[in-house]
């Protein structure tokens, strides 16, 4: 202990004395060779104190902060991985529901097309049946009108032929109606 006290005292006094001597000379105290031992002693003391402070106070705090930071980073990475898995499952569910919705929409479109086609076919058939009925009615009306016109023509033709023959020969013909019937049969 005495040795330490002696070294400390001589180092302190030597430094102060050395600085005073150098201050008088005007040189730099750190370059004075006579003060090297005291500078080394103060260096060792300062290094020891700083080493102790750093190892017992500052470094544990720094290591705690680094450990907390690493734990927080690990937690954030774990949460990110969990959120990524959730996002992927949500994406898969969304894609599945989108595919299901598309399939349902296609099915609905197909059903609507089939119903529209069936309705159009049914309407077309009904209109076709109506048109065929009207055509048949019209053909019957035309045939009836033709028959009526033909029967009227026969009477008119008989009258005209009878009067023409009478004017030509001067007497009324006997079988004008039979001759007209024979002529009409040849045309039909």
ZIRACOR-V725556 format. One record per pair of residues at least 4 apart in sequence whose C-alpha atoms are under 8 Angstrom apart, sorted by the first residue. I is the first residue (numbers start at 1). J is the second residue. D is the distance in whole Angstrom. If there is no record, write none. Layout:
BEGIN
{{I,J,D} {I,J,D}}
END
This chain:
BEGIN
{{1,5,6} {2,6,6} {3,7,6} {4,8,6} {5,9,6} {6,10,6} {7,11,6} {8,12,6} {8,41,8} {9,13,6} {10,14,5} {10,38,8} {11,15,6} {11,37,7} {11,38,4} {11,39,8} {11,41,7} {11,42,8} {12,16,6} {12,38,7} {13,17,6} {14,18,6} {14,35,7} {14,38,7} {15,19,6} {15,35,6} {15,38,6} {15,39,8} {16,20,6} {17,21,6} {18,22,6} {18,29,7} {18,32,8} {18,34,7} {18,35,6} {19,23,6} {19,29,6} {20,24,6} {21,25,6} {22,26,6} {22,27,5} {22,28,7} {22,29,6} {22,32,8} {23,27,7} {23,28,8} {23,29,8} {27,31,8} {28,32,7} {29,35,7} {30,35,7} {30,36,8} {30,39,8} {32,36,7} {35,39,6} {36,40,6} {37,41,6} {38,42,6} {39,43,6} {40,44,6} {41,45,6} {42,46,6} {43,47,6} {44,48,6} {45,49,6} {46,50,6} {47,51,6} {48,52,6} {49,53,6} {50,54,6} {51,55,6} {52,56,6} {52,57,8} {53,57,5} {53,58,7} {54,58,5} {54,59,6} {55,59,5} {55,60,7} {56,60,7} {57,61,7} {58,62,6} {59,63,6} {60,64,6} {61,65,6} {62,66,6} {63,67,6} {64,68,6} {65,69,6} {66,70,6} {67,71,6} {68,72,6} {69,73,6} {70,74,6} {71,75,6} {72,76,6} {73,77,6} {74,78,6} {75,79,6} {76,80,6} {77,81,6} {78,82,6} {79,83,6} {80,84,6} {81,85,6} {82,86,6} {83,87,6} {84,88,6} {85,89,6} {86,90,6} {87,91,6} {88,92,6} {89,93,6} {90,94,6} {91,95,6} {92,96,6} {93,97,6} {94,98,6} {95,99,6} {96,100,6} {97,101,6} {98,102,6} {99,103,6} {100,104,6} {101,105,6} {102,106,6} {103,107,6} {104,108,6} {105,109,6} {106,110,6} {107,111,6} {108,112,6} {109,113,6} {110,114,6} {111,115,6} {112,116,6} {113,117,6} {114,118,6} {115,119,6} {116,120,6} {117,121,6} {118,122,6} {119,123,6} {120,124,6} {121,125,6} {122,126,6} {123,127,6} {124,128,6} {125,129,6} {126,130,6} {127,131,6} {128,132,6} {129,133,6} {130,134,6} {131,135,6} {132,136,6} {133,137,6} {134,138,6} {135,139,6} {136,140,6} {137,141,6} {138,142,6} {139,143,6} {140,144,6} {141,145,6} {142,146,6} {143,147,6} {144,148,6} {145,149,6} {146,150,6} {147,151,6} {148,152,6} {149,153,6} {150,154,6} {151,155,6} {152,156,6} {153,157,6} {154,158,6} {154,180,7} {154,181,8} {155,159,6} {156,160,6} {157,161,6} {157,180,8} {158,162,6} {158,176,6} {158,177,6} {158,180,7} {159,163,6} {160,164,6} {161,165,6} {161,176,7} {162,166,6} {162,172,7} {162,173,6} {162,176,6} {163,167,6} {163,172,8} {164,168,6} {165,169,6} {165,170,7} {165,171,8} {165,172,7} {165,173,7} {166,170,5} {166,171,5} {166,172,5} {166,173,7} {167,171,7} {175,179,7} {176,180,6} {177,181,6} {178,182,6} {179,183,6} {180,184,6} {181,185,6} {182,186,6} {183,187,7} {184,188,6}}
END
